[in-house]
Amino acid sequence: MSEALTTVPDMSSTRQGARPRWETQRTFDELGRPLHDITFTVVDLETTGGSAQAGSRITEIGAVKVRGGEVLGEFQTLVNPHTEIPAFIAVLTGITNSMVASSPPIDSALPAFLEFARGTVLVAHNAPFDVGFLQHFADELGHPWPAFEVLDTVKLARRVISRDEAPNCKLSSLASLFRSATTPNHRALSDARATVDVLHGLMERLGGQGVQTLEELQTYSARVDPAQRRKRHLAEPLPHAPGVYLFRDDRAQVLYIGTSRDVRSRVRSYFTASETRTRMSEMVRLAARVDAVECATPLEARVRELRLIAQHKPRYNKRSRFPEKTHFVKLTREPWPRLSLVRKVLDDGADYLGPFASKRTAERCLAALHDAFPVRQCTDRFGLSPERAACALGEMGRCLSPCDGSVDQEGYAAVVGQLRHALLHNPDQVVEAIHQRMERYVAEERFEEASVHRDRLASFLRAASRTQRLSTLARCPELIAARREEDGRWAVHVVRHGRLAAAGVIPPGVDAHCWVEQLRAEAETVFAGPGPVPAASAEETESILRWLESGGIRLVDVEGEWTCPMGGAGRHLALYDAAQASRRTLVPFDESRQ
């Protein structure tokens, strides 16, 4: 635990009474609700047919309210469907037209049932059928549907019961398996009572496998093996708070790092219910302990996660392990500047575009710029007055060819100035040049070549937009922002040169101004990175930007400027992102036709 706590500067530790942890009132979902505390309303319907949308009507509602194995109440009413009950339905259920003639209509029966079930978890055997009918008539009658959670005993039984135990998951088969005191007979209350016994039988069986909360019951999967479930005790010491969790093996090596608003509940899910990914199951089998780093806010948790992944490089994390493996496009500073692909940014006054996660994407961006600006592409170093023969690109008109004196320094510098403006401020010249090429190729029905240039342009626009967003925050010495959270309290973050320097939540009853000043004084000292690069990984700064751009943000103080160019690359991205999304949608369709 101590190693995890010392890997990242502590942005949430405080002096007593100064900056407490995230002391919110957690929801039941975050805590995990014990099954013995949950009130269930087990409901069953009888109807005139199989579909409310096709005109079928409800003829009977039966329900049993239970908690902790005790029956709290029952609800039963016949319902006048105001339509003839088909003969085969009457034979099946025993409900006839004469029986329902004096019964209340659905517009009286439904509100009575909703009041009976209010504040409980609905349970039904084949819940989409029963709950679907109830929702349909609630909508038809203009009654708002309560935010019921729903549990389907059919769905749960399919995960728990094997074919050796029961031939199928019909209510009659399960009632027999669990020795229900009530035999299902296609009458609503009797079937609801039988479903109660089935529910209790399923819960009793799963309780032996460590399923103790409603959340675990809802997400239970038989793919989680017993050995994996037995490790759920590893989650018990962890906090119900935002933070980062680290799975370690028996040699204390970090296997996997994740983050959650509720660390304990999230880690517990790996052992008990919802985690069914093969790779994660393998990781859990190797885990010997889980450490946690409690955080003041979810954003701090995300930042700590990124830093810890970069430090430990856990083999079960697929992303963020190598933030140092990036590429940049560099506009060099020399008598005859050129574009170059480099691995790191130097404090040399040059202009950089990036970072790129892959070399291939960086090369596409470089090609887009060369398509628009005929700067030299050779790697030779030239003096002020080079004297040599032109290369093939110069002979083709794709290079200004300073090597043979075809252009003077003033003319070359003018093109480089346009290139620098496109990199840093406005990409319109690149967009226009490549659009012209694409239109020409399309007119000549050279669609593959047009698509190559389209992808090059998209790579450039994404890189330029990213660079502009990152660099503007990186140049800002300090930014303090706050947002009111769901519990009414204010989460505050101090950002310096694109790096999260401090995070906290203003405690109730304190002077907010003084508290923020104290947070600022305790924040990490951060020095600017070279060039446009933030003093953090690109992923960290982008996480901060997403938070800053979310709803309800208030800027408390800004030192310097935080601005983005109005003519920046971001305004062009919507079209290319839509095209990319369209291609992802269409490719499987096209393949299915072949």
VOVEXTOR-761155 format. One line per 3 residues: number of its first residue (from 1); their letters; for each residue x, y, z negated of C-alpha. Coordinates in Angstrom, 2 decimals, padded with zeros to 5 digits, m for minus. Layout:
// residues N
NUM	A	X:Y:Z; ...
END
This chain:
// residues 594
1	MSE	000.00:000.00:000.00; 002.82:002.37:m000.84; 004.36:001.99:002.61
4	ALT	001.10:002.95:004.30; 000.70:006.00:002.11; 004.17:007.33:002.82
7	TVP	004.23:006.91:006.58; 002.35:010.13:007.30; 002.56:013.48:005.46
10	DMS	m000.39:013.45:003.06; m002.90:015.98:004.37; m005.51:015.20:001.76
13	STR	m003.73:014.76:m001.58; m004.50:017.60:m003.96; m003.91:019.05:m007.34
16	QGA	m006.61:018.22:m009.82; m009.73:020.21:m009.07; m008.25:021.83:m005.96
19	RPR	m009.06:019.62:m002.98; m011.10:016.52:m003.85; m011.66:013.68:m001.45
22	WET	m014.67:013.32:000.78; m017.24:013.18:m002.03; m020.36:012.84:000.07
25	QRT	m023.43:010.89:m000.91; m023.00:007.84:001.29; m025.94:006.38:003.18
28	FDE	m027.23:002.87:002.60; m025.82:001.90:006.00; m022.31:002.90:004.90
31	LGR	m022.52:001.13:001.55; m024.12:m002.10:002.75; m027.52:m002.89:001.22
34	PLH	m027.72:m006.05:m000.91; m030.42:m008.39:000.36; m031.94:m008.81:m003.07
37	DIT	m032.71:m005.07:m003.14; m034.39:m004.93:000.28; m038.17:m004.88:000.62
40	FTV	m039.25:m006.84:003.68; m042.66:m006.76:005.36; m043.10:m010.02:007.25
43	VDL	m045.77:m009.50:009.91; m047.62:m011.70:012.38; m050.27:m010.83:014.99
46	ETT	m052.92:m012.70:016.88; m053.83:m011.25:020.27; m056.00:m011.84:023.32
49	GGS	m052.97:m012.37:025.56; m049.22:m012.06:025.95; m048.73:m008.44:026.98
52	AQA	m050.06:m005.19:025.61; m049.02:m003.44:028.83; m051.23:m005.88:030.79
55	GSR	m054.26:m005.02:028.66; m054.08:m007.61:025.89; m055.45:m006.53:022.51
58	ITE	m054.75:m007.32:018.86; m057.32:m009.53:017.10; m055.66:m010.03:013.70
61	IGA	m052.84:m008.57:011.59; m051.33:m010.48:008.70; m048.36:m009.37:006.59
64	VKV	m046.54:m010.28:003.37; m044.36:m007.81:001.46; m041.46:m009.45:m000.41
67	RGG	m038.37:m008.40:m002.34; m035.81:m010.57:m004.08; m037.84:m013.70:m003.35
70	EVL	m040.98:m012.28:m005.01; m044.21:m011.55:m003.15; m045.24:m007.93:m003.79
73	GEF	m048.44:m007.90:m001.76; m050.30:m009.19:001.25; m052.20:m007.53:004.09
76	QTL	m054.78:m009.20:006.30; m057.46:m007.91:008.63; m059.28:m009.07:011.72
79	VNP	m059.38:m006.44:014.47; m062.22:m005.81:016.88; m060.52:m005.80:020.31
82	HTE	m063.63:m004.39:022.06; m063.10:m006.99:024.74; m063.95:m010.68:025.18
85	IPA	m061.53:m013.12:023.55; m060.57:m015.75:026.15; m061.84:m019.22:025.38
88	FIA	m058.40:m020.84:025.22; m057.26:m018.15:022.75; m060.32:m018.77:020.58
91	VLT	m059.55:m022.52:020.58; m055.88:m021.85:019.72; m056.46:m019.37:016.90
94	GIT	m059.98:m020.14:015.76; m060.83:m016.43:016.09; m064.10:m015.94:017.99
97	NSM	m065.97:m012.93:019.33; m068.56:m013.19:016.57; m065.85:m013.17:013.87
100	VAS	m064.38:m009.84:015.03; m067.66:m008.13:015.96; m067.94:m006.28:012.65
103	SPP	m064.18:m005.91:012.06; m062.41:m002.53:012.14; m060.95:m001.40:015.49
106	IDS	m057.22:m000.98:015.99; m057.39:002.77:015.37; m058.39:001.96:011.77
109	ALP	m056.40:m001.23:011.21; m053.07:000.03:012.51; m052.74:003.10:010.21
112	AFL	m053.63:000.87:007.25; m050.87:m001.59:008.18; m048.30:001.17:008.76
115	EFA	m049.03:002.56:005.31; m048.66:m000.93:003.80; m045.28:m001.42:005.52
118	RGT	m043.91:002.10:005.04; m040.29:002.20:003.83; m039.64:m001.50:004.37
121	VLV	m037.75:m003.65:006.87; m040.09:m005.34:009.36; m039.59:m009.06:009.91
124	AHN	m041.33:m011.16:012.55; m040.83:m014.47:014.29; m040.16:m013.32:017.87
127	APF	m040.18:m009.69:016.79; m040.25:m008.14:020.29; m043.75:m009.58:020.73
130	DVG	m045.30:m008.48:017.43; m043.48:m005.18:017.05; m043.97:m004.44:020.74
133	FLQ	m047.76:m004.72:020.34; m047.74:m002.50:017.26; m045.58:000.15:018.92
136	HFA	m047.73:000.10:022.05; m050.93:000.83:020.16; m049.23:003.39:017.94
139	DEL	m048.22:005.27:021.09; m051.66:004.81:022.62; m053.34:006.22:019.51
142	GHP	m050.84:009.06:019.09; m049.45:007.78:015.78; m045.72:008.46:015.29
145	WPA	m043.88:005.17:014.95; m041.95:005.00:011.63; m038.22:004.39:011.90
148	FEV	m038.54:000.72:010.94; m035.52:m001.52:010.97; m036.51:m004.87:012.47
151	LDT	m035.24:m008.37:011.78; m036.12:m011.23:014.13; m036.12:m014.68:012.52
154	VKL	m036.00:m016.36:015.94; m032.81:m014.54:016.87; m031.27:m015.28:013.48
157	ARR	m032.28:m018.95:013.56; m030.64:m019.44:016.96; m027.34:m018.36:015.38
160	VIS	m027.74:m020.58:012.31; m029.72:m023.73:013.17; m028.20:m026.49:015.26
163	RDE	m030.10:m028.77:017.62; m029.39:m031.66:015.27; m031.43:m029.95:012.55
166	APN	m034.41:m028.77:014.62; m035.40:m029.43:018.25; m036.13:m025.74:018.80
169	CKL	m036.65:m022.47:016.95; m040.44:m022.44:016.99; m042.06:m021.34:013.75
172	SSL	m043.58:m024.79:013.19; m040.18:m026.50:013.60; m038.41:m024.10:011.24
175	ASL	m041.23:m024.23:008.68; m040.85:m027.99:008.61; m037.05:m027.76:008.33
178	FRS	m037.21:m025.38:005.38; m040.20:m027.20:003.81; m042.47:m024.19:003.88
181	ATT	m045.39:m024.25:001.45; m047.60:m022.95:004.29; m048.17:m024.75:007.58
184	PNH	m048.35:m022.36:010.56; m051.79:m022.53:012.18; m051.92:m019.53:014.56
187	RAL	m053.66:m017.35:012.00; m051.79:m014.16:011.19; m051.51:m014.36:007.40
190	SDA	m050.69:m018.08:007.33; m047.99:m017.61:009.96; m046.61:m014.60:008.09
193	RAT	m046.40:m016.67:004.89; m044.58:m019.44:006.75; m042.19:m016.87:008.23
196	VDV	m041.41:m015.66:004.68; m040.28:m019.19:003.77; m038.20:m019.41:006.96
199	LHG	m036.59:m016.03:006.20; m035.70:m017.13:002.66; m034.33:m020.42:003.96
202	LME	m032.08:m018.65:006.45; m030.91:m016.16:003.84; m030.13:m018.91:001.36
205	RLG	m028.06:m020.77:003.91; m026.14:m017.68:004.98; m025.57:m016.59:001.40
208	GQG	m023.19:m019.51:001.05; m021.19:m018.06:003.93; m020.80:m014.67:002.26
211	VQT	m023.67:m012.87:003.95; m024.95:m010.65:001.15; m026.15:m007.42:002.78
214	LEE	m028.77:m006.49:005.34; m026.07:m005.21:007.69; m024.29:m008.57:007.58
217	LQT	m027.56:m010.40:008.15; m028.43:m008.23:011.15; m025.06:m008.73:012.80
220	YSA	m024.37:m012.32:011.75; m022.66:m014.45:014.37; m021.87:m018.14:014.18
223	RVD	m018.69:m017.42:016.13; m017.13:m016.13:012.92; m015.73:m019.32:011.38
226	PAQ	m015.83:m020.18:007.66; m012.08:m019.64:007.22; m012.50:m016.12:008.53
229	RRK	m015.43:m015.48:006.17; m013.47:m016.69:003.15; m011.11:m013.75:003.59
232	RHL	m013.83:m011.18:002.98; m012.43:m010.61:m000.52; m009.59:m008.67:001.15
235	AEP	m012.06:m005.82:001.74; m013.25:m005.56:m001.86; m010.53:m003.15:m003.19
238	LPH	m010.94:m000.75:m000.25; m012.76:002.58:m000.60; m016.19:003.52:000.73
241	APG	m014.69:006.62:002.40; m013.24:007.84:005.70; m009.77:006.54:006.32
244	VYL	m007.38:004.20:008.07; m007.03:000.46:007.42; m003.95:m001.66:008.12
247	FRD	m004.16:m005.45:008.47; m000.89:m007.11:007.41; 000.35:m010.69:007.65
250	DRA	002.04:m012.71:004.89; 005.35:m010.95:005.68; 003.73:m007.50:005.29
253	QVL	004.07:m006.84:009.02; 001.28:m004.63:010.38; m001.00:m006.58:012.72
256	YIG	m003.69:m004.04:013.50; m004.64:m000.47:012.56; m008.11:001.04:012.79
259	TSR	m010.19:003.85:011.39; m013.71:004.24:010.07; m016.01:006.62:008.23
262	DVR	m016.42:003.83:005.68; m013.26:001.74:005.45; m014.58:m000.98:003.17
265	SRV	m017.73:m001.68:005.20; m015.80:m001.71:008.47; m013.09:m004.06:007.22
268	RSY	m015.69:m006.38:005.69; m017.37:m006.74:009.07; m014.20:m008.37:010.47
271	FTA	m014.69:m011.25:008.01; m018.42:m011.63:007.72; m020.51:m010.65:010.66
274	SET	m020.07:m008.56:013.73; m016.44:m009.05:014.81; m016.50:m011.68:017.57
277	RTR	m013.66:m010.57:019.87; m011.28:m013.49:020.38; m008.19:m011.34:019.96
280	MSE	m009.48:m009.86:016.72; m010.47:m013.28:015.39; m006.90:m014.41:015.96
283	MVR	m005.63:m011.33:014.11; m007.96:m011.95:011.15; m006.71:m015.53:010.82
286	LAA	m003.18:m014.16:010.40; m004.15:m011.38:007.98; m003.00:m011.75:004.37
289	RVD	m003.91:m008.31:003.07; m005.49:m005.04:004.12; m004.21:m001.62:003.04
292	AVE	m006.11:001.64:003.29; m005.20:005.29:003.58; m008.14:007.33:002.34
295	CAT	m008.72:010.58:004.22; m010.59:013.80:003.58; m012.39:013.87:006.95
298	PLE	m012.97:011.56:009.94; m010.69:013.74:012.09; m007.84:013.32:009.63
301	ARV	m008.47:009.57:009.70; m008.23:009.54:013.49; m004.97:011.52:013.42
304	REL	m003.42:009.29:010.77; m004.44:006.24:012.79; m002.62:007.53:015.87
307	RLI	000.52:008.35:013.91; 000.57:005.00:012.14; 000.02:003.06:015.38
310	AQH	002.91:004.94:016.98; 005.12:004.14:013.99; 004.28:000.46:013.45
313	KPR	003.31:m000.50:017.01; 001.01:m003.35:015.86; 000.76:m006.10:018.45
316	YNK	m003.06:m006.31:018.21; m003.55:m002.62:019.03; m003.77:m002.21:022.78
319	RSR	m003.74:001.59:022.89; m001.64:004.42:021.51; 001.37:002.23:020.64
322	FPE	003.88:004.03:022.83; 003.10:007.77:022.96; 006.75:008.33:023.85
325	KTH	006.34:006.46:027.15; 005.10:009.37:029.22; 005.99:011.13:032.45
328	FVK	005.92:014.77:033.49; 006.08:016.64:036.77; 008.69:019.36:036.42
331	LTR	009.19:022.51:038.49; 012.91:023.01:038.12; 014.75:026.26:037.47
334	EPW	017.55:026.51:040.04; 018.32:028.67:043.07; 016.03:026.52:045.23
337	PRL	013.45:025.01:042.82; 011.86:021.64:043.47; 009.38:019.25:041.86
340	SLV	010.81:016.38:039.87; 009.45:013.42:037.93; 010.93:013.33:034.39
343	RKV	010.40:011.38:031.16; 010.68:014.20:028.62; 010.27:017.94:028.27
346	LDD	013.36:020.06:027.61; 013.50:023.57:026.21; 014.95:024.83:029.50
349	GAD	012.34:027.37:030.59; 011.06:025.12:033.39; 007.36:024.54:034.06
352	YLG	005.90:021.10:033.32; 002.70:019.28:034.19; 001.59:016.36:032.06
355	PFA	001.95:014.17:030.14; 000.99:011.23:032.36; 000.40:007.82:030.80
358	SKR	001.64:006.02:033.93; 004.30:006.70:036.51; 001.89:005.83:039.31
361	TAE	m000.52:008.61:038.32; 002.34:011.08:038.05; 003.54:010.13:041.54
364	RCL	000.04:010.71:042.98; m000.02:014.14:041.40; 003.45:014.90:042.78
367	AAL	002.31:013.88:046.25; m000.73:016.18:046.01; 001.52:019.14:045.23
370	HDA	003.87:018.28:048.08; 000.84:018.10:050.39; m000.03:021.69:049.48
373	FPV	003.40:023.33:049.09; 006.34:022.62:051.43; 009.05:022.92:048.77
376	RQC	012.11:020.73:049.18; 011.89:017.11:048.02; 015.56:016.20:048.09
379	TDR	017.46:015.84:044.80; 020.63:017.63:045.94; 021.84:020.74:044.14
382	FGL	022.15:023.74:046.47; 024.08:026.92:046.04; 022.64:030.29:046.99
385	SPE	023.75:029.83:050.63; 023.50:026.15:051.58; 024.87:025.06:054.94
388	RAA	023.79:021.62:056.06; 021.52:019.92:058.57; 017.76:019.75:058.01
391	CAL	016.24:016.50:056.79; 013.38:014.61:058.48; 010.76:016.45:056.37
394	GEM	012.16:019.77:057.58; 011.97:018.65:061.18; 008.34:017.55:060.62
397	GRC	007.40:020.95:059.17; 006.70:019.52:055.71; 009.61:021.31:054.05
400	LSP	010.71:024.94:054.25; 014.22:023.56:054.78; 016.41:025.97:052.80
403	CDG	019.36:023.64:053.47; 019.82:024.91:057.06; 018.81:028.52:056.41
406	SVD	015.29:028.19:057.86; 013.94:030.24:054.94; 015.51:032.94:052.80
409	QEG	015.37:033.07:049.02; 012.60:035.65:048.96; 010.32:033.59:051.21
412	YAA	011.06:030.38:049.31; 010.47:032.10:045.97; 007.06:033.29:047.18
415	VVG	005.96:029.69:047.84; 007.38:028.57:044.50; 005.41:031.37:042.83
418	QLR	002.20:030.08:044.42; 003.05:026.57:043.25; 003.67:027.79:039.69
421	HAL	000.34:029.65:039.73; m001.47:026.48:040.84; 000.22:024.47:038.09
424	LHN	m000.52:026.85:035.26; m003.54:028.92:036.20; m005.60:028.26:039.32
427	PDQ	m005.51:025.07:041.46; m007.64:026.43:044.31; m004.80:026.46:046.81
430	VVE	m004.09:022.78:046.23; m007.81:021.94:046.39; m008.27:023.83:049.66
433	AIH	m005.20:022.31:051.33; m006.14:018.74:050.48; m009.80:019.27:051.33
436	QRM	m008.74:020.36:054.82; m006.68:017.18:055.21; m009.56:015.03:053.98
439	ERY	m012.02:016.68:056.37; m009.66:016.08:059.27; m009.22:012.41:058.37
442	VAE	m012.96:011.92:057.93; m013.64:013.52:061.31; m011.14:011.05:062.81
445	ERF	m012.77:008.19:060.83; m009.52:007.57:058.97; m011.37:006.98:055.72
448	EEA	m008.64:005.09:053.88; m006.18:007.96:054.35; m008.85:010.42:053.21
451	SVH	m009.40:008.37:050.05; m005.65:008.39:049.32; m005.65:012.19:049.36
454	RDR	m008.84:012.29:047.31; m007.16:010.22:044.58; m004.06:012.39:044.71
457	LAS	m006.14:015.52:044.23; m008.11:013.96:041.37; m004.85:013.00:039.62
460	FLR	m003.55:016.54:039.98; m006.75:018.16:038.71; m006.92:015.92:035.65
463	AAS	m003.27:016.56:034.86; m003.57:020.32:035.36; m006.69:020.50:033.22
466	RTQ	m005.07:018.43:030.49; m001.90:020.50:030.53; m003.83:023.76:030.34
469	RLS	m005.95:022.55:027.40; m003.00:021.10:025.47; m000.60:023.96:026.10
472	TLA	m003.02:026.67:024.98; m003.42:024.99:021.59; 000.29:024.17:021.43
475	RCP	001.16:027.87:021.80; m001.15:028.81:018.91; 000.93:029.05:015.69
478	ELI	m002.09:028.47:013.47; m005.81:027.89:013.84; m008.22:027.23:010.99
481	AAR	m011.69:025.94:011.82; m014.65:024.64:009.82; m017.86:022.75:010.49
484	REE	m020.84:022.08:008.26; m021.27:018.34:007.86; m024.52:016.40:007.48
487	DGR	m024.39:016.66:003.69; m024.25:020.46:003.92; m020.59:020.84:002.93
490	WAV	m017.86:022.31:005.10; m015.01:020.27:006.57; m011.96:022.46:007.21
493	HVV	m008.89:021.74:009.35; m005.63:023.66:009.72; m003.99:023.16:013.12
496	RHG	m000.47:024.40:013.90; 001.00:024.19:017.41; m001.52:021.47:018.30
499	RLA	m000.76:019.34:015.23; m003.14:018.70:012.34; m001.40:020.24:009.33
502	AAG	m004.13:019.96:006.67; m007.68:018.74:006.22; m010.25:018.91:003.45
505	VIP	m013.83:019.51:002.42; m014.82:022.59:000.44; m016.09:021.39:m002.96
508	PGV	m019.42:022.74:m004.19; m019.34:025.80:m006.39; m015.87:027.09:m005.45
511	DAH	m014.87:030.32:m003.75; m014.59:029.23:m000.12; m012.11:031.96:000.84
514	CWV	m009.72:031.12:m002.01; m010.04:027.40:m001.31; m009.17:027.84:002.38
517	EQL	m006.16:029.99:001.46; m004.96:027.26:m000.88; m005.43:024.65:001.87
520	RAE	m003.40:026.83:004.22; m000.61:027.24:001.64; m000.39:023.47:001.13
523	AET	m000.47:022.63:004.85; 002.43:020.97:006.61; 005.05:023.27:008.13
526	VFA	005.05:022.75:011.90; 007.53:024.09:014.46; 006.63:024.61:018.10
529	GPG	007.57:021.90:020.57; 009.50:022.57:023.77; 007.66:024.15:026.68
532	PVP	003.94:023.40:026.87; 004.13:020.22:024.77; 002.28:020.32:021.43
535	AAS	004.08:019.45:018.20; 002.17:016.15:018.16; 001.26:013.39:020.58
538	AEE	m001.08:014.32:023.40; m003.72:011.97:021.95; m003.62:013.71:018.58
541	TES	m004.01:017.15:020.11; m006.82:015.93:022.35; m008.62:014.50:019.30
544	ILR	m008.31:017.91:017.63; m009.59:019.63:020.77; m012.63:017.35:020.93
547	WLE	m013.45:018.27:017.34; m012.90:021.98:018.03; m015.18:021.77:021.07
550	SGG	m017.96:019.93:019.21; m021.12:021.64:018.05; m021.23:023.85:014.98
553	IRL	m017.53:024.76:014.86; m016.62:028.10:013.28; m013.17:029.61:013.68
556	VDV	m012.01:030.85:010.29; m008.71:032.36:011.44; m006.50:032.26:014.52
559	EGE	m002.87:033.37:014.63; m001.90:034.18:018.21; m004.24:033.30:021.08
562	WTC	m006.26:030.25:021.94; m007.47:030.69:025.51; m007.87:028.73:028.72
565	PMG	m007.72:030.22:032.24; m011.17:030.90:033.69; m010.03:029.62:037.07
568	GAG	m008.43:026.52:035.57; m008.53:022.99:036.89; m011.32:021.87:034.58
571	RHL	m014.02:023.51:036.70; m013.21:021.17:039.61; m013.24:017.96:037.61
574	ALY	m016.98:017.26:037.49; m017.14:016.40:041.19; m014.18:013.99:041.09
577	DAA	m015.26:012.36:037.83; m018.70:011.76:039.36; m017.09:010.23:042.46
580	QAS	m014.95:007.94:040.33; m017.97:006.85:038.26; m019.85:006.16:041.48
583	RRT	m017.05:003.95:042.77; m017.02:001.96:039.53; m020.76:001.41:039.90
586	LVP	m020.66:000.46:043.56; m017.70:m001.92:043.58; m019.45:m004.80:041.76
589	FDE	m022.48:m004.36:044.01; m020.36:m004.55:047.14; m018.50:m007.61:045.88
592	SRQ	m021.76:m009.40:045.15; m022.80:m009.04:048.77; m019.67:m010.66:050.13
END
